[in-house]
Amino acid sequence: NIWITTNFGITNIVVVNDPARAPIFRYYRYFDQDGIGNITFNLHSIFCNLKGEILMGGMGGYIKTAPTPIQYKQSNSKVIFTALKISNNQIDVGEAIGNNRIILPKNIQLAREITLDYSDNNFSIDVSSMNYESPHKTKFAYRLSDDANWIKLAGNTIYFNKLPAGVYNLQVKASNNGGNWINESSNLIIRVNPPFWKSTRAYILYLLIFFIINAVIIIHTHKKNKLKLQMQSLKLNIEKQHEINEAKMRFFTNISHDLRTPLSLIITPLEKLLGTAVLDKSIKEDIKLIHRNAVFMVDEVDQLLDLRKLENGDSILNLSHGNLPELVKEICNSFDSYTNKKNISLDVILKSSSIRMDFDKNKIQRIVMNILSNAFKYNVENGGVVVTIDRVLGPEGELARIQVADTGIGILDKNKTKIFERFNQEARDSVYIGNGIGLHIVQEYVLLHGGKVEVKDNINRGSVFIVTLPISTTHQQLIEPEVVNIDNQIIEEREEELPILVVEDNDDFRQFIINSLKEHYPVMAASNGKQALKMMAKQPVQMVISDIMMPVMDGLELCNFIKEDIRFSHIPVILLTARTSNEHILKGLKEGADDYITKPFNLDILLLRINKIIEWGKNNHKAFKAAEIEPSEITISSLDEQLISKAIALVEENMSDPDYSVEKLSTDVGMSRGHFYKKLVAITGRAPIEFIRTLRIKRGRQFIEKSQLNISEIADKIGLSPKQFAKYFKEMYGELPSSYNKQLRSHNASNS
Ligand code: ADP
């Protein structure tokens, strides 16, 4: 039984002897709170008196103990829970907090478990060991699950902050007076409910929402797929319909193309007959009727081709500048097919006689013709048609207005927009069977011009078609009516004329052209491009007139060959095309064609064009002789231009060489003498020897005009003897170089 004084109090160490084991040392400490007071013990100041009492001395007093060892009680009382505080507020038994929750239905000492909300997560629990003798000696430790480490408490309150939702088994144990942990712990089940968004109900809700969304998506996709499928089949149907339509249109277009050539074979000879033959009046009338109907058929065929072009989006405006009222009047004047039949009068009123603007002549023609022919077609016996042209002010400026009023059967209100649709005909018992494309083309063409077409009721009866077109004036080139006057075309200098080569695969048509031309020119014929080239290699020709569409080698290819071959490049080419398509014409002109004519053509126009080209060549020959001109002005292909430029340059270089001969020149340009001869004659109208001489004399004249040299010096410079110079100069300019010189100088003298 050992007593020890320390700076902090007294410790009593009791040794328990157990013979079977090593001795056990138990220690018991006494502090100020145990009643010993705040005493500081002196060193060695300890004494055991006779009674066996032990006295421990310190500053100002001593402590005395009984001699018998103290019987220590092992306080093993269990820990109890004494209070629950939420956010530092003590919760009483039966107290309702929040939304009427009672957390402690009975005293917490008796409670086996408590249930808290997620929001109560800042709480504390007080514990006690019921050891009131020396509570300061009692220590507590707790843990929240069996496998966690014990956490020692500094006091007797366990604080919890932000405890996650879950179920916890709070275990608390205490130490006894002797400082030993009591093994038995007290338990309290703490349930922290999850927040709503983490609760089971919430999870069920989530699941439900998830399923609903999925279901909605599935239903939606299903619907969408169904719709897609429907759309696909619809599209397929439309495509099929489109294909059928396309095939139909192709068929009609092909037939139209096929019809155009024979029709032109009917119309052209008829025109020839009407123009020339002295025929019986009644026969003439019959021919006129045939002619009119054939023209009508070509018109219908053209209409189909126009429609096709519109559908393919190939229709483009070919704008040029002109006077619209004049054109409309011209169209009305030429329109006579129906006037006589029903005795319908046609009046044209030009309220504005001059509206100069841009328009596509062919398309305006088509617009007016279509409306006009309807006005006659759907008119009554002895009815009337009035065409009025004037200017009106639209919202965006001035407009040209063409009105065609008839006294016909009129159009029902409900059909007034429909009649402009393709293949749309008013369902009425009309005697006429149309095709329903006329007004569709009218509308499309008007729209192409940026204009508008509408139909209204005429005041008394019938209908008025009103076309308004914006007046724009960006194109300045004038459309002048084509003057056809074949009588003036006297073809001069027929001797030594080279033949015109006609290339056409249709036997009838070829024969027809040959017959028409042979009165005026020598003619040769080939049935395709290849054959034509073969013939041209053997026999020089003056001009080629070729169809475009032919087997083996078509007209465009032939034209290309001609313009790229130095042997032929000077030969003018006129292309005949059955298609009125601009692309073909453009392509033809690109290949170097000099002109084109669309079938069916007027024979007079063909002759006029041929003659124009021949005239052009002759004028070039004159121009070459007379003055200093650029090679490009007299050549029709760039190959020819290069050749002439080269030849001129070579002669210029060798001007002073009297021996510079035709042989040398043709070798220098890289051609045989014979070819060079033909080429030069075709382009300049001179043989090579003349060509060289002409250039020499022209240069000589320049020397006279611009230098101070005398005549014989000039003759020397241009490689001629003075005698030759005098002779040829006189031939070309009608006087001797010396007199020309004199005249020039006296003229200059008088001027100065
Ligand atoms: P088509 O005359 O070949 O039938 P259109 O496209 O030219 O085709 O005309 C469409 C329809 O509009 C005609 O079938 C006709 O019923 C109606 N129509 C056109 N112009 C007139 C008019 N001047 N008077 C009465 N009806 C007309």
Boltz pocket constraint, residues with backbone or C-beta under 6 A from the ligand:
constraints:
  - pocket:
      binder: B
      contacts: [[A, 370], [A, 371], [A, 374], [A, 375], [A, 378], [A, 406], [A, 408], [A, 409], [A, 410], [A, 411], [A, 419], [A, 421], [A, 424], [A, 425], [A, 426], [A, 427], [A, 433], [A, 434], [A, 435], [A, 436], [A, 437], [A, 438], [A, 439], [A, 440], [A, 463]]
      max_distance: 6.0
